[in-house]
Amino acid sequence: MPKRNISTNFQTLRNRMLNDLLLVVGISALPSLAISLSRITIMGFKPFMAVQIVLVLTIWLTWFFSTKLPYLFRTSILLIILGIATFAALSQIGPAADSKIFMVFFAFSCILFFQSRTAWLLVLAIISLMALFGFAAVQHWITFELDYQTYSHHPLAWLITTWNMGIFSSVFAYMGWRMIIGLREQSESAQELANRLQKISEHIPGVIYQFKLDTNGVYSFPYASEGIRDIYQVSPEQVKLDATPAFSVIHPDDKERLIASIKDSAKKMTEWRQEYRTLSSDGKVRWLSGESKPQLDASGNILWHGFICDITERKKVERLKDEFVATVSHELRTPLTSIRGSIRLINSGILQGKEEEIKHMLNIAEKNSVRLLLLIEDLLNIEKLQSDNLSLEIKSTDLPSFIQECIEENHSYAEQCSVTLNLIQCDTIKVNFDPQRMKQVLANLISNACKFSPPGQAVNIECKQHDEWLSIVITDFGNGIPHNFRDKIFDSFIQADASDTRTFGGTGLGLAIVKKIIELHQGNVSFKTKIGKGTSFIVKLPLKNSNALS
């Protein structure tokens, strides 16, 4: 719990206790005043009795207006009343006065309601006054007009003494109890708040921390949430006095820069903000982002309060975006360069009269225009699919005719890759789906199979009905899909590696589009692969829902 909040809460407790004390003293002072005034019969009316009346009235007025009077004013009124009560009767009847209890009450109130230095100065002051008063009495500078023999045997004298001693002892006990209860309530409230914050911090992805650089140059984490276990693989207790275990997992290439940034923040007392890596014992690299603000404590230590989170996934996304921009730039530049070169060559007049060469240049421009159009369509399609804006036009389609059309449309690409397309089997059935979108699916799968097949190999296509499902299998006999790529093969902007991007081309959007389109048809797509043997992509479409789709 912050120190400022603790001080505020303790001051609130003091204020409440002060009001309680004024009320209790006011109530207990009424019988005491009545008993005191009854002593007129044995000692006559004394000036201190008038003072007592004024003091009791002042106590009640202070309590009544407590919500409007400042705390310091009310405490000062209380101490003045106790000080006057101490010396008023003492100056009249000397050591026999029972008002000595007020001196104890005065000291108790000083300690309770004032800062320690002020409290002890006030206590020392009243003790000094009592000593001076006693010295004056011993020197006969003060005289007392009282028959002690008569006074000490009178029941009223003992009644007032018993009452004052008893009631104010009870007040002391009550205030002590009230203080204990108040402090316990504050402690429980602080503990409840700490538990609540602890539970909240446990569910925050990252670590909330207090980091300290002491005057000896030692780094530590006086406080760290449980998230530090995941961030630095250490417990909060392990770094409470020394942060070395946490620094030991910082990536060697980043550690010097990280420490320099901390020192710079400490020197300039400016906000600390860094992105850096950790390296675990198993070789796993993680990216972290941290930020905090420094402040100087009373001991000269520098404290940072802040937050550290894992940004590994964000960095992966940023890397994928960078790779995608580079890939798209390459894929756009290549056909545009070819188109521009062909047109420039034709316009230059060099090929004038050479119809076959001009036709060849125009064919190059046309093919690259188609390539460029397909790239743009992929980008538009993935945007529509991700925003759920792609609609299907479901039609009843003859499967064998449809598959044959797809093979013919992809035949030229297969020839470019020196690959043959073999239709192994196709059941004669009618299926309800969107023909254009399914052509897009098969074009992506067939082109991928051709692209990753060795020259001279075949790509097999099989279409079978299994109960209420249609299964379309596209098989190549290439190198297979790498293990570290299989779990993200249907993600957007993903390709096996950079060399594939340059060797085979493509944006890495094809399989993401395939998956989205098949899911819109209430089907699913999967794959089987073996390194060095090849890969089969399996598309499954429900036949039982064909009527519903139409």
Secondary structure as UniProt FT lines:
FT   HELIX           3..38
FT   HELIX           40..43
FT   HELIX           47..64
FT   TURN            65..68
FT   HELIX           71..93
FT   HELIX           94..96
FT   TURN            98..99
FT   HELIX           100..113
FT   HELIX           116..138
FT   TURN            139..140
FT   HELIX           148..152
FT   HELIX           155..202
FT   STRAND          207..213
FT   TURN            215..216
FT   STRAND          219..224
FT   TURN            226..227
FT   HELIX           228..232
FT   HELIX           236..239
FT   HELIX           244..247
FT   TURN            248..249
FT   HELIX           252..268
FT   STRAND          272..279
FT   TURN            281..282
FT   STRAND          285..296
FT   TURN            298..299
FT   STRAND          302..310
FT   HELIX           312..347
FT   TURN            348..353
FT   HELIX           355..386
FT   TURN            387..388
FT   STRAND          395..398
FT   HELIX           399..409
FT   HELIX           411..416
FT   TURN            417..418
FT   STRAND          420..426
FT   STRAND          430..433
FT   HELIX           435..451
FT   TURN            455..456
FT   STRAND          458..466
FT   TURN            467..468
FT   STRAND          469..476
FT   HELIX           483..488
FT   TURN            489..490
FT   TURN            492..493
FT   HELIX           498..504
FT   HELIX           510..520
FT   TURN            521..522
FT   STRAND          524..530
FT   TURN            531..533
FT   STRAND          534..542
FT   TURN            544..545
FT   HELIX           546..549
//
